């Protein structure tokens, strides 16, 4: 999968979980600061990424995912 494809799919998970439109979502968009996600939202986001991409993101790795770009990079690393 190309990075752009992963980004678009990550964006769709974010839009679905947070019930927002994705017009302003970029690789730099931060879940807590920019999208007002709380800890439960973050749990559901990670769960959604794992399900959508069929990857396993450890709790340790999940703690370092703060932005859309972090999620894309974690998924790309997990898909190798």
Secondary structure by P-SEA (a helix, b strand, c coil): ccaaaaaaaaaaaaaaaaccccccccccccccccccccaaaaaaaaaaaaaaacccccaaaaaacccaaaaaaaaaaaac
